[in-house]
């Protein structure tokens, strides 16, 4: 897999080591496949290998915020909850990707590999693929924002 230079810089800045990743890559991929297996999502080796780059990492966004790829949290979601999130985002299928702390934004990956985040009645679109989405999150670049009707407004 070819890692874009901007992503490699983000990873290295956050203490990622390519040698250690190469050693652990298969383990990370197997754990991710196992965790995501209960979801009806079109996972392939390309997507798994991209997500594996960030396995359990905490990326610094600024002085106080982090983007946390919490692998344990994947198993906390039920397929029914994923369907509700997909409906909220206006896509067919999603899987959990990460959290932004503090702020409680949950980062999702849809079936076309687009990166989204949501909190309450706000939805943020970050990119058309994993790498551009993560790069935009780290740089604070939101490509689109949607405000959904709250329960009070319905």
C-alpha positions as CSV (number, residue, x, y, z in Angstrom):
1,X,0.0,0.0,0.0
2,X,1.2,3.5,-0.8
3,X,0.8,5.8,2.1
4,X,0.4,9.4,1.1
5,X,3.2,11.7,2.3
6,X,0.7,13.9,4.3
7,X,-0.6,10.9,6.2
8,X,2.9,9.5,6.8
9,X,3.8,12.9,8.4
10,X,0.7,12.8,10.6
11,X,1.6,9.2,11.7
12,X,5.2,9.9,12.4
13,X,4.3,13.1,14.3
14,X,2.2,10.9,16.5
15,X,5.0,8.4,17.2
16,X,4.1,5.8,14.5
17,X,7.0,3.6,13.5
18,X,6.9,2.0,10.1
19,X,9.2,-1.0,11.2
20,X,6.9,-1.9,14.1
21,X,3.8,-1.4,11.9
22,X,5.2,-3.9,9.3
23,X,5.7,-6.4,12.1
24,X,2.2,-6.0,13.5
25,X,0.3,-5.3,10.3
26,X,-1.2,-8.8,9.9
27,X,-2.2,-9.0,13.6
28,X,-3.9,-5.6,13.3
29,X,-5.7,-6.6,10.1
30,X,-7.0,-9.8,11.7
31,X,-8.3,-8.0,14.8
32,X,-10.1,-5.5,12.6
33,X,-11.7,-8.1,10.4
34,X,-12.9,-10.0,13.5
35,X,-14.2,-6.8,15.1
36,X,-16.1,-5.6,11.9
37,X,-17.3,-9.1,10.9
38,X,-20.8,-8.6,12.5
39,X,-21.6,-5.7,10.3
40,X,-23.1,-5.8,6.8
41,X,-20.3,-3.6,5.3
42,X,-18.3,-4.2,2.1
43,X,-14.9,-4.6,3.8
44,X,-12.0,-5.4,1.6
45,X,-8.2,-5.8,2.1
46,X,-7.6,-2.2,0.9
47,X,-9.9,-0.7,3.5
48,X,-8.7,-3.0,6.3
49,X,-5.0,-2.1,5.5
50,X,-5.8,1.6,5.6
51,X,-7.6,1.4,8.9
52,X,-4.8,-0.8,10.3
53,X,-2.4,2.1,9.9
54,X,-4.2,3.9,12.7
55,X,-4.8,0.8,14.9
56,X,-5.5,2.1,18.5
57,X,-3.7,5.4,17.8
58,X,-4.4,8.8,19.4
59,X,-3.6,11.5,16.8
60,X,-3.1,15.0,18.2
61,X,-5.5,17.5,16.5
62,X,-4.4,20.5,18.6
63,X,-3.3,21.2,22.1
64,X,-6.4,19.7,23.7
65,X,-8.2,17.4,21.1
66,X,-7.3,14.0,19.9
67,X,-8.6,11.6,17.2
68,X,-8.8,8.2,18.9
69,X,-9.0,5.0,16.8
70,X,-10.5,2.9,19.7
71,X,-10.5,-0.6,18.4
72,X,-12.4,-1.9,21.4
73,X,-15.3,0.4,20.7
74,X,-16.0,-1.3,17.4
75,X,-17.6,-4.2,19.2
76,X,-19.8,-2.0,21.3
77,X,-22.0,-1.1,18.3
78,X,-24.8,-3.3,17.2
79,X,-25.7,-3.6,13.5
80,X,-29.1,-2.0,14.2
81,X,-27.4,1.1,15.5
82,X,-25.2,1.3,12.4
83,X,-28.3,1.3,10.3
84,X,-29.7,4.3,12.2
85,X,-26.4,6.1,11.8
86,X,-26.4,5.4,8.0
87,X,-29.9,6.7,7.7
88,X,-28.9,9.9,9.6
89,X,-25.9,10.4,7.3
90,X,-27.9,9.7,4.2
91,X,-25.8,6.7,3.1
92,X,-26.5,2.9,2.9
93,X,-23.9,1.5,5.3
94,X,-21.4,2.7,7.9
95,X,-18.9,1.4,10.4
96,X,-17.4,3.1,13.4
97,X,-13.9,4.5,12.7
98,X,-12.8,6.8,15.6
99,X,-13.8,9.4,18.1
100,X,-12.7,13.0,18.5
101,X,-12.1,13.9,22.2
102,X,-13.2,16.1,23.8
103,X,-16.3,17.1,21.8
104,X,-17.8,13.6,21.5
105,X,-17.8,13.5,17.7
106,X,-18.0,10.0,16.4
107,X,-16.2,9.4,13.1
108,X,-17.8,7.0,10.6
109,X,-16.8,5.4,7.3
110,X,-19.5,4.8,4.8
111,X,-19.7,2.0,2.1
112,X,-18.0,4.3,-0.5
113,X,-15.1,5.0,2.0
114,X,-16.3,8.5,2.7
115,X,-15.5,9.9,6.2
116,X,-18.2,11.5,8.3
117,X,-18.6,12.7,11.9
118,X,-21.7,13.4,13.9
119,X,-22.8,14.9,17.2
120,X,-26.4,15.3,18.2
121,X,-28.1,16.9,15.2
122,X,-24.9,18.0,13.4
123,X,-23.2,15.9,10.6
124,X,-19.8,16.8,9.2
125,X,-18.3,15.5,6.0
126,X,-14.5,15.2,6.0
127,X,-13.5,13.4,2.8
128,X,-14.1,11.0,0.0
129,X,-11.7,8.4,1.3
130,X,-10.0,7.4,4.5
131,X,-6.8,9.3,4.0
132,X,-8.3,12.6,2.8
133,X,-10.9,12.4,5.6
134,X,-8.3,11.9,8.3
135,X,-6.0,14.5,6.9
136,X,-9.0,17.0,6.9
137,X,-9.9,16.1,10.5
138,X,-6.3,16.6,11.7
139,X,-6.1,20.0,9.8
140,X,-9.5,21.1,11.0
141,X,-10.9,21.2,7.5
142,X,-14.7,20.3,7.4
143,X,-15.9,20.0,3.8
144,X,-19.6,20.2,4.6
145,X,-21.9,20.6,7.6
146,X,-25.5,19.6,7.8
147,X,-27.8,20.5,10.6
148,X,-30.6,17.9,11.0
149,X,-33.9,18.7,12.5
150,X,-33.9,18.0,16.2
151,X,-36.7,16.0,17.9
152,X,-38.2,19.3,19.1
153,X,-38.3,20.7,15.6
154,X,-40.1,17.6,14.1
